[in-house]
Amino acid sequence: MRRRFLIFALLLGAACYAAMHVSLRIAPAHENLGAKLEGRIAEGEGWYPGEPFATHRPVRAWGSWTGSDENTGALTVGPFPAPVRLRFAVGGYPPTPGISLRLERPGTTDTLPVEAPHVGERWRIIEVAVPPAWVSQPVRLVAVDDAKVLGGWFAVTEPIRGGVGDGATGLWQNLTAWLLNGFCLGVLWFAAMRLLAPRQLVPAPWLPLLGLAVVAAFAYLLFWLWFAGPRIGAAASFLGLAAGALLLLRSRAPDAAAAAEAAAVVRLTALVGLLYLGVLHLFPSSLDYYHLAANRFRAELPTDNELPHEVSARLVAGEPLRRADADWLSSDRPPLQSGWHLITWPVLTKLGLTPRAATGTASLWLQLAWVAAAYGLLRTLRLRPNRAAAWTGVIALSGFFLQNSTFTWPKLSAAALAAGAFGLWVLAPPDLDRRRAILVGAVLASLAWLSHGGVAFSYLVLAPWIAWRMLRGEAREWLLAALVFGLFAAPWIAYQKFYDPPGNRLLKWHLGGQIPKDERGTWQTIREGYAALSWPQIWAQKRQNLEIQVGGRWGALVETDPARALERRNEEFFLTGRAFTWWAFGFLLFPWVWNRLRPDRGADPQLGRMHCALLLWPLLTIPLWCALLFTGGQAVIHQGSYAAMLALFVVLSAWFDRAGRSWIFLIAALQTFTLATTWAPGNPVVFGDVSPAALAVVLLAGAGLAWQLLRRRDADGPPSDFVAARPEPPAAPESPPAAPGRWARATPWLAGLLALVPAAVCSRALGELWWFGDDWDLLDQIQRLGFWRWTLLPFAENFVPLFKVLWGGLVLAGGGYGVLISALWLTHALNTALLARLLVRTGFSFPAVGFTVVLFAVAAVNVETLAWSVQWSALLAVTCFLGAANILLPRLAAGDLRGFGLPLLLALLAAGSALTFARGVLTGGALAAVALLPLGLRTPAWPARLRVAAACLLPAVAVAVAIMLVSPGNHRALGDHGRAIAEFAFTYWTAVPLYRLLDSVTWHWPLLFALGALKAGLLVAGWRAARGCQRHVLALLLIFDLGNAVLLGVGRHHTGLPAANSERYYYNSLLCTLPFLGLAFAAWLRPLPAPRIRISLTAALIALAGFLAARHWPAAAEQFAAHRGRHTRDVLLRQQQPPAEGAVPGVPFLSTARAKELIRHYGLQ
């Protein structure tokens, strides 16, 4: 709370003020331009009186409103040389049908439509990007008004230079307003903190937020004084600022601890605001603050950020707030932010700043209250001051806070005040006077509600807890708190009910689904809305709201494509899970944090309870909010309580800090990457060359935050809430897997049944599949060559006689395509059961088995493998592979490879795998390799291991030689393709299976490297968690996966790198990768001490993972049914005259006549 902060802000504001006045000078871009007027267009008039267009030199202007909206006419200005960017000001309602603006080139028919927004009764500078071929060529600006409806008029100026949008002018204007607002508001804020500090109403970390609350309460009072009359309000604003300055000068500084906490928050708030203003103005724009904030990161956000300004502007003008023709009533939004504007409005407008810049930047200060709240919560969770400040600075890099601080709908200020109330009510230290904490919290809660009503969702969750506390002896305190809340809320409720009723539009919209205004009450709207729906419809809408919370493409975190930056911003703006970006991975730390906060490990029990409370508050708020919202899909972030988002960011940051001191640097680096690649780029509305001045502001603020991050004053020493932990008992020695119990014997059967669930759900779509691609080629070869000869001939690069006997046998036995698809699914169920049996027999725990088997059984990325009959070849090879693994690995772990029956059986299975699928030759090689690796608890003798390895390897080598000799393919002409083979193999291994599991859509090397690093990290984590014979399983799968990558590189490198991500390659990759993930998942859960909690969380997370992996099955199956079923039938069975060639999907070389002949021969329907 040092005065030098205010002095520095005043000096910097004065410098920016001078720069602003120089750069704001608007003048005509050309002298003596010609203008042709037709109809009722007038020069120097023709617009409805409103905000004037301030210029340094006279600028000519024309308009079509000369007393009536029904006037029409046309205007032509020019010609003049076309600049790279044409800038002029517009007013009125140019998008109205019948009104048009355009540029045209004289002597040609070339025209360029100019899209201008609804501006209304004011002026707004717009910019038009001129085509490069037009630059320096003569052009004319043409405006036509043929509209005769309400709002059917426009106003335009001649081309201009200077003003907002010309270089860094907009930055200087808004930075000046922000600094001067900061000085004026800072006087009140510092005075409030000095007044409150000696009274010790709250712990020192909460003092800055409580000081802001005092200023907010003054703003609320000002709203009513301005409502009483503009003269009364203006006098109160000046007197309030003067009283604050006097109090600041005459009061004593608080103690060192409180001053240090306050200084940290002030410093952080200023740095974060400076950073946000720099990013906001990174591209020069002619938009004012409100429109820039609404278009900088997302195009055309609604005017919610302007509504408080409109209310305060009418109060300043002495106009009534009640307007019968308004779409939004003044009572639809709480008044706190409008009152906040009125604190500094008289001062800043006297200094010549535009009202929109003054109020917009004042609102930015109010939204930055979240900085004080986040710092207070982190300190309450017992992070040291510098660590709390550093984590607050890192949180500021999040796009969520950048967007919602600059776009000043007052949701973050409400969240900050509500978080303060929660901190004092629920997280208060035992030595704090309970009554005082409850009453101060009630003040904060009431101000939060007066800022934005969305925090009510967070209050509803606290209602049962408050009732419980009242039963525990706090009834008097909570009744007084209700009285305090009522005293603040009563004037506004009376305003809504009696002055500008009804004030319930948002309630009816969100809770009853009624968007247009009507006369019904809130409860009637909700009751009638639900009465019109059936219970299944209601459940579908609530389920859709819940699904949105975890939706989005997580692969977008590592994307860098600027063209998709807007799409990534949209996800982070709307979707709760995606908004947390890298913080979402903090949930993975839950078991470790829980373990570290256990009282039996030396932690303070109260700290653990605080972490749980702060976690449960948002986790209960979000489902309640999803359930209360009426419309399905409506539960996007900005429709709810931002207090939940703030609390989760804080608690996840605290978990990262508990997990290790280096996490903050990793999260800061990753979030800086996301800020630079996702939020910094422009968009179709705000774009162009980067402003050097804005970039300098960003770098300056970033350096300040980096300095805060690197400060080491309190880095040493143990956390204050921990004492010496009790030593952990030594780990038990490894032993062979125990005999399977009842659950283990049932697991393979349950797994097999689970694998059939997607087929049952999508049975209609799967039943519509028909012969496609290679299916027709195989049918053609059987009919031409004869069955037995066909089985012994190569199929492309495959030599697969066993698969051909099985596939062709089903066809010749009269099995239709449905029979072949059924065989696919039954084989998949068998494979899933074999995988579950293998994991159980080799000692995998219940979480590891459940996670692996559930995802393998139901993953929708397997759709091509399970919806195309020729993929039965790959599934049969996997069956032989898993069968052999179930036989070899338990025996290998036990050290018992005696007898000749084992090698013979393994040789048969290795041969079966190789003879059903070309890459099935890997089965024998992988089994041989794992038999020779010294990984077991009891390593068998070398002769036995060599015998088993030879038995596995010989069939694979024999089939591989046969393929080399008789099959065509890339293996016959490798030549100089080594690099292409390596790139394809690397691409496959890195992209599959995480690419589609994470719903990635872009394709570029940085993404592949990131996915590869993630996959490698998960493999290492799984290997480290494995014990004994589990490592035999992992080694076998890793060898199989790497060998599959190499063979795919050899066989498919000519198809292009994106083909490595084909869905048909996911089955084997899932099989090889999921056991690693399962072990890592089990290790992650292991620190949880309570078995019931661990089992419940395990089941819930496995169910959630299975749902996310399977949720695309209906859409994917329907897509395959349409393309590979109904379309083919339409072409070959129903069309009267289909194309003679290229009509058979997937096999363009097969003529339509030949396909029809095969249909008749086999009786295909």
N, C-alpha and C positions, 0 to 999 in steps of 0.2 A: 504493500500500500504506500509505496514511496511516491512523493510528489513529482519526482523526476520523470516518472512514466507519463504523467499528464503534461509536463513541460515539453518533453520530447514529442508527444503526439501533437501538441499545439504548434511547435516549430515545423514539424514535418507537414502538418496540414496547411500551414501558411505557404510553404514552398510549393506544394501541390496546387494550392489555390491560385498562385500566380501562374503556374504552368497551364492550369485549366483555362484561365481567362485569355491567355494568349492563343491557345489552340482551339478555343470554342468560336472563334470569329468566323461567321458564315458569310460568304460573299458569292455573287454570281460567278459561274465558271466561264461564261462568255459575255461579251458586251453586245448590246443592241441586237439581240436575237429577234427574228421575225416571228409573228404569232398570227394565226388565222383563226378567227372566232366565228362560229355559226350557232344559230339558235339563241338560247338564253344564257350562254356562257358570258361571264363578266370578268374583267380584269380588276384586281384590287379588292374584290368582294366576291360573293358567291359561295360563302361558307357560313355555317351556323356559328354564331359567336361562342367561343370557348377559350382554350389555352392559346395565347398568341404565339406566333413563330418568331422567336428572337433572332435577329441577324446583326452582323457588324456593319454591313452595307445594305442598302435596299435591294431586296430580291423580288422580282415580279412573280405574281401568283394569280391564278384564275380558278373559278369555281362555277358549279352549275346550280347551286342553291341560291336563288335570288328571290327568297320569300316563300318558296313552295318546293316540296319534294317532286312535284309533277313536272317541273321544268326540264326541258331536254336541250341538247345541243352537242356541238363537237368542237374540239380544240386541236390545232396543229402548231407545234413549236419547232422552229428550226428552218432550214437544216443547220447542223453543227457537226464538227468532227467527232466521231465516236471514240470515247475513252475506253480503257480496259474495263473500268467499272463506272457506270453511269449512276450518279447520285442526285436525287431530288426529293422533295418532301411531298407527302400526300396527306389528305384528310378525307373525312367522310366515309363512304362505304363502297369502295371499288369492287368487291366481289359480288355485289347485288346483280342479279340477272338483268341484262340490258346495259350495263356499264362495262366498258372495256378500255384497257390501256395497252399500247403496243409501241414498239419501235419499227420503223420501216426505212428502207433504203430507196431514196428517190431514183427513178428510172428503172427500177427492178420490181419484181413481185415479192421480194424477200421481206418477211415480217418476223418480229420476235415478240410474242405476247409477254406482257409484264404482269406478274402476279403480285398484287398488293393486298394487304390484309384489311379487315375492318378496323379503322382507326377511330372513327367517331368524331366528336367535336373538339379535336385537337390536331396537331401536326406530328407527322412521324417521317423521319428520313429513311428512305429505302435505297437499296443498291441493286443494280442490274448487271450481271456478268455478261458482257458483250462478246459474241463469238469472235475468235481471233481474226477471222477473215474480214470482219467489219471494222476492226480498229483503224482509226485515222480516216475512215471513209465517211462521207456525208450521211447523216441519219436525221430522221424527224421523230419527235415524240408526239403521238396521237392519242387523244382521249375522247371517248364518245359516251354520251349519256342518253340512252333511250328508255330509261326506267321511269315509271310513273307510280311507284309504290313508296311506302314509308321507308325512309332511309335511302331513297333513290337519288343520291347526289354525290359528287366527288369534288375535290379541290387538289390542284397540283401547282408546284412552283417550276420555274425554269431550272436547268441543271445548276448545281451549286458545288462549291469547294469549301473545305473547312468544316468545323462542327463535329459532332459525335460521329464516329465511323471513319474519320480522316486521320490515319495514324493512330496514336495512343490517346486521342482526345477523350474517348469514352472511359478509358482507364483513369486518366487524371481527374475527370469529373467525379466518378464514383469513388475513387480513392480519397479525394478531398472530402467528399460528403461523409465517407466512412470515418475518416480521421477526426473531423470536426464533431460528428456524432459521438465518436469514442471519447473525445475530450469532455463534452457536455454530460454524457451519460456516466463517464468515469468519475466526474466530480461527485455525482450523486452516489455512485456505487462505493467509492472510497469513503465518503462521509458515512454511509450506512454501515460499512464494516467497522469503522472507527467507533461509531456509536454502539454497535452490538458487541464488540470484542470484550469490553470489561464485564459485561453481564453474563458471559459464558452460557448462553442459552443452548448452544450446540457445540459439539467437538470442533476443534480448530479447522480440520479439513472441510467441514461443511459451512464455514463462515462465508466464503465467497458466494456460494449459492444463496445463502440466507440474505446476504447483502443485495443480490440481484432481485430476490423476492420483495424486499422492501421497496426497491425502485419500481418493480412491477405493480405493487400495491398503490404507489403514488400514481402510476399511469392509469390504473383503474379509477382512482378518484378523479384524475384529470378528465377522463372520458365523460363523467357525469357533470363536471364543471363546464366543459365545452358544450355539452348537451344543453345546459342551462342558458348558455349564451356565449358567443365567440369572444366578447370582450372579457367576460369573467374568466373564460378558459385561458386566453392569452395572458392575462395578468397572473393567473395561477402558475402558468408555465414559467414565466420570468421570475416570479417570486420563489418558486421551488428551486430553480437553478441557483438563484442568489443565496437562498438559505443553505443549500448544499455546499456552496463554496465557502460561506462563512463558517459553517460547522466544520468543514475540512481544515480550515486555517486555524481554528481555535481549539480543536480537539487534540488530545495526545495520541501518539502512536501506540498501537497495541503491543503486547509482549512479543518477544523475538519469535517464538514458535508460531503464533498466529500470523505474524507479519510474513514469515517465510512461506507458510502455506498459501496465503493470499497472493504473494508476489509470484509464486509458481503458476497459479491459475491465471492471473492477469497476463503474465508473459506468454503462456500457452494460448490463451484466447486471442491475443494480438497476432501471434505468429500464424495460427490457424486461419484467422480471418484474412490476413495478408496473402497467405497461400491460396485461399479460395478465390479472392479477387483476381489474383494473377492468372489462375487457370481459367476463370470466367472470361477474362479479356484477352486470352491468348491469341485470338484472331480478331483484328479490328472489325467493328460492326457499328452500324448506325442505330442499332436498337437501344432503347433506354433500358434502365436497370431491370425493370419487371419483364419486359419482352425478351431481353437477353437471357435472363435466368430461365425463362420459359422455353427458350429455343437453343440454348448453348449445348446441352447434353442430349435432349430429346426434342424433336420438332413439335411445336404447337401444343405444349402442355396447357391445360385449362387455365382460366384467369383467377384461380383460387388465391394466388399470391397477391392479386391486385384488390381483392374485395375489402380487406382492412383499410387500404389506402383510399378507396372510394368513400368509405364511411368517414374517415378523418377529413377528407377533402370537403365533404358536404358540411361537416361540423365547422370547419374553418370558414367556409363561405356563408355560414349562417342559414344553410338550406335545410329543410326538414328531412329527416332520415327515412321517413315513411313515404314510399313511392308505390302507388297502386299498379303502375305499369312495369315494375321491375321483375325480372325473372327470379333473382335471388333477393329475398327481403333482408333488411338490415338485422333482423332478429334471427336469421338462420346461422350466423357465425358469432361466437362470443366476442366481446369487445376489447379484450386486454391489449392485443397488438395495435388496434386503432388508438387506444390511449397512449401506448408507448410512442407512437409517431408524434403525438401532440406534445411530448416533453420538449423536443428539439425543433419542431416545425417552425415556430416563430423566429428562432434564432437563425437557422440555416437559410430560410427564405429571405430574411433581411440581408444576408450576406450574398444574395444573388444566385443561390443554388436552386435548381429546379425542384419542385415538390416531390417528383417521382424519384429522383436521385436521393433526396433527403430521407424520405420515408423508407425507400428500399434498403438503403444501407443501415438505417436505424433498425429495421427488422432483422438484418443480418446479425447485428449485435445481440438481439434478443434470442435468435436461434442458436447462437454460439453459447448459450447457457448450458448446453449439453457438455461442454468442456468442464465446467465446474462440477456438474453432476457426476461425470465419469471419474474425475479425479477424486471426488468425495467417496464414491463407492469403492474405488481401488484402495484408497487409504483405509476405509472401513474394513476391507478384507486384509488389512495389515501389510500391504506393500509399503516399502519405505518411500519417503517423499520423492526422491529422484526416480525410482522405479515407477511409481504411479504417474509421475509427469511424463516419463519416457513412453510408457504404454499409452497414455492419452494422446501423445503426439503421433504414435503409430496408428491408433484408431482413426485419427483425423485423415489418414491417407485413404480411408475407405470411400468408395464411390457413393455409398449410402449417405454418409454425412456430408460429403461435398454437394451432392444434388439437393438434399433437403435442408441444408443450411443456406445455400444461395437462392433456391426457390422457396421463398419465405412464407409458405403456408405455415401457420404457427403450430406445427406438430412436434417439432423437436423441443421447442420451449416448454410445451406441455409435458413432454416426456421427461425433461430435465427436472422440472418442479415435482412431478409425480415420483421420480426416482429419489428425490430428496425426502419426500414424505415417507416412502418405503424405508429408506435408510434410517430415519429417526424412529419410525414405528417398530420395525422388525429387527433391524441390525444394530440398534443402539447399544453401546457398552453398558454393563451393569451399573457403573458408577454414575450414569447420567440420570438426573431426576426424571422419573417416568412421566409424571403429569406434564412437566414442561415439554418433554419430547413429543408427547401426543398432541398437545395444543399447537406447538410450532409446526408439526407435521400437518395438522389440519389446515393451517394457513397456506402451506405449500400446496396441499392437495386442492384447495379451493381455487387458488391462482392457476394451477394446472388446468382445471376444468374450465376456467374463464379464458384460458388461452386456446384450448381446442377440446371439444367434447369426446374425441376418440379415446382419451385415457380412461373413460368410464369402463371399458372392457377390463382394464387392469384393476380397477377398484372393485368390480364385481367378484373377482377371484379372492380378494381380501375379506369379503363380507363374512364367510364362516370363521375365519381366524379372528376377526374383531369380535364376533359373538362369543367365541371361546374365551377370549381375553376378558370380556365383560363378566362372564361366569366365574372367572378366576379372581375377581375382586377389583376390576378396573371399570366398572359400570359408570361411576361418576365422571371419570376422566373422559370416557368415550362419549358420554352425553354432552359434556362441555365441548368436545371436539365437533360433534354434530351441530351444536349451536354456533360455533365459530364458522363452520362451513356454511351454515344457513345465513349468517349475517353477510357474508361475502356474496352468496348466490342470490339472495332474495331480491335485490334491486334489478338484477338482470332477468330473473324469472318474471318479475312484475312487468318489465319492459316488453318481454315476449308476449305476455298474456294480454296486456292492456294497450300498449302503444302501437306495436307493429305485429299483431298476431298472425299466424299461430306460433311460428318459431320452431315447428317440429318437422320441417321438410326432410332433414337429414335422417332423423329417426325413422320416418316412414319409408325413405328410400332404402336404407340399409337393412332395416328389420322387417319391413313389409313389402319391399319390392316395388313401391309406388314412386316413380321418378317425376312425372309431371305433377304440378300443383293440383290439389283438389281440396274439398271441404271436409273430408273425413278426419276424425281424430286418429291419434296414434294407435291406440289399442284396437279400434275398429278396423283400421287398415291391416294390421298384423293378423287379426282374427280372420278377416275375409280373404287375405292372401293365402293363408295356409288351408283354409277351407276349400279353396279351388284346386288343391293338389292332393294326389293320393299319397299313401305312405311310401310306396316305392319311389315316387317322384321326389318326395322330401328327402329320403335317404340318399338318392342319387345326387341331389344338390349339395348336401352336407359332405358326402364323400368327395365330390369334385373340389370343394373348398379345402379339404384336408390334403388331397393329392397335390394341389398347387404348392403347398408348403415345401415339398421336397422335389418339385419339378425342376426342369431346366437341364441344360447340357453342361455337365461338369468338365468335359473336355475343353470347353471354351476358356478355362482358366489359363491354359498354356497357348492359346491362339494369339497370333500377332497381326493378322491380316487387318489393315486399316479399313478395308471395305466392309468388314463385318463388325467394326467397333460399335456401331449403333445397335446392332442386334445383341451384342454382349451387354451393352448398357441397359437395354430394355429388360433383359433377364434379371440383372442386378437391381433394377428399379422395381419390378413387379414381384419377383419370386423370393420368398423369405429365405429359403436355404441358399440360393445363389448370391443373395446380398451379402452373406458373410464371407464370401470368397475364401481366402486362406484360413480365416478363423474357424471355418466349419471343421477343419481337421483337428481342432482343439477338442472336439467331442471324443476323439480317439484316446485322449489322455485321461478320460474319466476314471478308469480303474486305477491308474497310478496315483492320480490326485486323491482319490478316495482312500487308497492305502496310506498315503502320506499324512492324511488328515485324521487317521485313526488315533483315538486317545491312547491305546495301548502301545503306540509307537512314539509317544511323547508329545503329541500335538495337543493344543488347547481344545477341549471339546466344543467350546463356544464357536471357535473358528470354523469347525466342520459344519456346525448347524447354520452358520451364516452363509457358507457356500451353498449348502442345500437349499436354504430359503431363497437366495437370489437366483438359483437355477430353477426352482419350482415355480416361482412367480411367473416368468414368461412361458414356461412349458405348460402351465395350466391356463394362462391367458389365451394362448393361441388356439387350442382346441375349443375353448368356450366361445371365442370370437367366431371361429369357423361354424360352430353350431348355431349361433345367433343370427349370422348374416342370412338373409332370405334367399338370395339368388346364387345358384351354383356358379363357381368360377369367379365370384366376386371377392374372394379373400386374398386380394393382392395387398402388398405391404401398406400402401397409402390409405387403405380403407380401415386400418386397424389402429392399435395403440403402439406408438413409437417407443413407449416405455419398455415394451417387451424386447424390442430390438436393442435398445441401449443396454438393458440389463444383460442380455446374452453376450454382446460384445465385451462387456466388462468382465463377466465371469469367465469367459473363454480366455481373455487376456490374462486373468489371474491364474488360470490353470497352466497356461504356457509358462508363466513366471515360476510357478511351483515346480514345473517339470525340469527347468534348467535355465540358467541365466543367459544362455546363448540363443534361446528360442526367439527372443525379441529381435535380434539382428536378422535372423532368417525371415521372420514374418515381415519385418520392415522392408527387406530387399524384395521379397515376392510381391508385397502390396505396392511398392513403388513401381515395379514392373507392370502390374495391372493398371495402376493409375496412368502410367505413360502410354500404354498400348490400347487401353479401353476407354478411358475418360478424357484424356488430353486431345485426341484427334477431333477434327471438326465434323460437321454434318452438312446436309444439303442447304441448311439455312445459314449457319455460321461457319465460314470456311475462309480459306485464303492463306496468305503468307503469315508466318508467326510474327507477332509484334515483339521487337527487341526489348521494349520497355516492360511489357508484361512478362516476358521470359526472365528478365532480370529480377522482377518482383518474385516470381516463383522460385528462382534459385536462391534469392536472399532469404525468403521464408523457409525454404527447404534446408538451407544451411543452419538456420536457427533451430529447427526441429532436430537436425542431425546432431548439433551441439548438445541439445537436451538429452538425446539418446546416448551420447558418448560420455556424459559426465560420470565420474567414478567416485564421487564424494562418499557415498554410502554403499559402495559395492562390496566391501569386505565385511566379514562377520556373519554369523548365522542369523537366520530370520528370528525375530523376537518371539514368535509364537511356538517355537520348537525347542525342546530340551533334548538331551541326549537320548537317542532312540534305543530301544531294546535290541540286542543283537538278534539277528535272524537265525533260526536253527539251521544246521548244515543240511544241504540237499541230500535226499536219500539216494543211495547208489542205484545205478541203472540195473534193470532186470528184464528178462524176456517178458513179452506180453502175457497177461494173465488169461486164463481160460474165459471164453466169452460167457457173459451172463444172459439172462432172459431178454433184456432189451437189445443186446447185441445180436442174438439169434433172430429177433424179429426185424431188425433194421433193414437187411437186404430186401425182405418182402415189402416192407412199407416203402422203401425207396423205389422199387419197381412199380408199385401202384401209383406213387406220386408222379413218376415219369409219364404215366398215361393220362394225367389230368388235363394237360393242354390239348391232347387229342380229343378228349371228351368235350371240352369247352368249345373247341373249334371244329367239331365233327361235321357240321354242315358245309363249312368252307373246304375242309379237307376232302369231303366226299365229292366235291365238284372238280377236283384236280383231274387232269387227263394227260395223255401221252405228250411228251415235250422233248425237243432237242434230241439228245442221244438215244432216248427211248425209241424214236422212229428209226434211227440208224440201226439199232440192234434188231428191231423187228424186220427191217429190210434185209439184213444179212442172214437171219435165220431162214427167211422165205427163199432167198436166192441160193444159199450155200448148203442148206441142210443143217439140222441141229448139231450132230456130233462133229462134223467138220468145223462148224462155226465155233464150237467151244474150244477148239485147239488153236484157233487163229488169234493173233494179237488184236487187241482193241485199242486203237491209237498207240500210246506207249505202254499199255498194260498187257500183261499176259496173265489172265485171270480165269482159267478154266473152271475152278470151283464156283466162283460167283456166277458164271454163265450157266452152269448146270442148274443152280438153284433158281436164278432169275428166269431163265428160259423154261425151266420145268414148270414153274408156276404159270407162265403165260400159256404154254401148250396144254396144261391141265385145265384150261378154261378160266383161269383167274383173271379178272379184270384189273383195272388200275387201282381200284379200291383195295383189292387183295394185296397188291404190292405195297401200297402205302401202309396197310395194316402190318405187313411183315416188317417194314421200317420201324414202326412204333414199338412193336413187340421186341425187336432186337434192341432198340434204345432202352426199353424197360429192363431187358436182361443185362445190358451193359451197366445201367445204373445200379442194379442189384449187385453185380460183380464188383463194381467200384466200392460200394458200401461194405461188402463182405471183406474186400482186401484191406480197407482202412480199419475196420473193426479188428480183424485178425492180427494186424501189425501194431495195435496199441494206440490208435488215434482216439482222442477223447470225444465225448459226446458233442461239445461245441464244434470241434474240427470236423467230425463226420457229418454233423447236421448242416453246417455251412457249405461244405463241399458238395454233398449229395443233393441238397435242395437246389442250389444254383445250377448244377449240371443237369438235373432232371427237368427243370422248367424254363431254362433260359431261352428267350425268343430269338436270340441270335443264331440258333440252330435251325431256323425255319427252312433254309434251302436244303440242308442235310435231311430233314425229316419230311420234306414235301416233294421230293424228286426221286423216283424209283432207282435210278442208276447209283444214287448215293448209298444204296444198300451195300454196295461193294465196300465202301469205307467203314460202315458200321460193322460188317462181318469181320473185317480185319481187326477192329478194336475188340470185338468179342473174343477172338483168339488171343489177342495180346493180354487182356484182363484175365482170361482163364489161365494162361500160363503164369502170370504174375501171382495169382492166388495159389498156385501150386508151388512155385519156386521160392518166393520170398519168405514165407513162414519157415520152410525147411532150411533155407539159407541162414536165417536168424538163429535157428536152433542148432546150427552147425551139423546138420544131418543131411548129407547128399548121397547116402549109400544106396546101392541097388541099381539095376539097369532099367527098371520100369520108369523111373523118373526121367532119365534122358530120352527114352523113347516117347513118352507122353509129351515132353516139351518139344521134341523134334516135330511131332505131328501138329501141334498147335502153331509152331513157327511156320511150318509149311502151309497150313491152312490160312494163316494171315497173309503170307506172300502170294498165295494162289487166288486170293479174293480181291486184292488191291495192290497196285504197283508199289505204293509206299509201305505196304505191309511187310516188305523185306526188312524194315527197321525192327520188327518185333524180335527176330532172331538175334540181330546185332546188339540191340539194347539188353536183352536177357543175358547174352554172353558177356557183355561188358560188366553188368552189375554182379554177375557170378564171380568175376575175377577181382572186383574191388574189395579191399580189406575193410569193410564197414561194419561187420557184424560183431555181436558180443562173443560169439564162439566161431572163429573163422575155421571153416572146414579145411581138410587137407588139400594140397594142391592137385593131386591126381583126380580127386572127385570133382573139384572145381573145373579143371580142364576138360574132364569128360562131359560135364554138363554144358560148358561153353561150346564145345565142339558140336554137341547134339543140337544146340540152338542155332549155331551159326551155319552149319552145312546146308540145311534147306534154304536158308535165306540167300546164301552165296549161289546155290544152284539156280534158283529162280532169277536172281539178279543177272547171272550169266546168260540165261535164256532170254531175258529182256534185252540185254545188250546185243545178242546175236540176231533175234528175229523181229523185234519191235522197232518201228520207226520212232523218231522223236529227236529232241535236242541233244540227247546223249551221244548221238552219232556225229555231231558237228559242233563240238564245244568251241574249237578254234580260239578266237580272241575274246570270248564272252565271259572271261573270268570276273571282270568288274561288274558286268550286268548281273551275273549269278549272285555275287556277293551282295549287291545292292538289293536284289529282290529278296534274298534270304534274310538280310538285316531288316528290311521293311516288314516282312511277315512277322518276324519274331518280336519286333518292338510294338507293332500296331495291334496284333491279335493276342488276346481277346479284349484288351482294355478299351480299344477305340470304340467299338459299338456298345460295350457295356456302359461306357460313360456318355453315350449319345453324342459323340463328336460328329461334326459335319464338314469341317474344313480339312484340307490335306496339304501339309507342308512339312519341311524337314524339322523346324523347331518343335512342332507337335510330336513328331515321331521320336525325336531324341528325348523329349520329356516323358512320353509314354514308356519308352525303353528304360529310362532311368527309374521310373516308378515300378515297372515290372521287375527290374533287377533288384530294387530295394525290397520288394515284397518277397522275392525268392530268397534273398539273404535272410530276411526276418523269419520266414518259414523254416529254412535250414537250421538257423540257430535255435529255434524252438523245438526241433526234432530230436528224438532220442532213440538210440538203438536201431531196431529194424525199421523204424520210420524213415531213417535216412536211406535205407535200401529202396524204399518206395520212391522217395524224392529223387534219388540218383537215377533210378530207372526212368521216371517221367521226364527228368531234365534231358537225359540222353535221347529219349524218344522225340522230344520237342525240338532239340537242336538238329537231330538227323532229319526230321520232317522239314525244317527250314532249309537245309542244304538241298534236299531232293526237290523241294518246290522251286528253289532257285535254278536248279538244273532244268527242270521240266517246264517252267512257266515264265522264265525271265523275258521271253519275247512278247508277253502279253501286256507289259507296262506295269509300273510299280503300283498304281491303284488297285490292280487285280489281286495283289497280295492280300488285300483286305476283304476278299470275297467271303460271303457268309458260309460257303461250303467248307472253308478252312477253319472254322471256329470250333468244330466239334472236338477235334484232337487237341487244339490249344487249350480249350477249357479243361479237358481231361488232365492235361499235364500241368496246368497252372493252379487250378482250384485247391488241390491238396496243400500246396504251399500257403495259399491264402487262409485255408482252414486252420492250419497250425498257428499262423500269425494271429488269427482271430481268437483262438483259444488262449494263446499266451497273453493277448491283450486283456482278456477277461480274468485271468488267473489272480491278479492282485486283489480282486474284490473278496472281502473276508466272509461275508454272509452267504451261505449256500443258497438260501431262498432268493436273495437278490440276484446272485449270479445266474441261477437257473432261469429266473423270470426274464432278466435282461437278455440272456442268450436266446431264449425262445422268441422274444419280441424282435430282436435284431435279425435273427434268421428269417422270421416271417416277413419282415420288412424287406430284406434283401431279396427274398424269393419273389415277393410281389413286384418289386422294381425290375427284376430280371424278366419276369413273365408278362408284364403289363402290356407289352406290344404284340402279344400273340394274336388277338382277334384281328387287329389291323393288318398285320403281316400275312396271316393266313388268308384273309379276304383279298389282299393284293395278289397273292399267288393264285388263288382260285379264279380271279378275274383274268389274269394274263395267261396263266398256264392251264386253264380249264375252260371257262366259258368262251373266251375269245377263240381258242382253237376249235372248239365244237361249232361255234358260229361259222367259222370259215369253211370247215371241211364237211359239216353235216347239214347246215341250214342255208348258206348262201347259194343262190341259183347259179351264179357265174363268178366263182372266186378267181383271183389271179392265177395264171398257169404256173408261174414260178415265184419263189420267194414268199409264198403264203403260209408255209408251215413254220410256226414259231420255233426258233432255236436251231433249225436245220435248213438253212436257205438253199442248199444244193439239192434237196429232195423236191421233186415236182409235185404239184397238187394232184395230178393224175395218179402218180405212184402212191401217194398217201391214201387216196380213196381206194386204190386197189388193195392196199394193206388193210384198210378198214373192213373191206368185204372179206378178205382172206381170213382174218382173225376174228371177225364178228365184233369189232370194237364199237362200243356205244358210249 
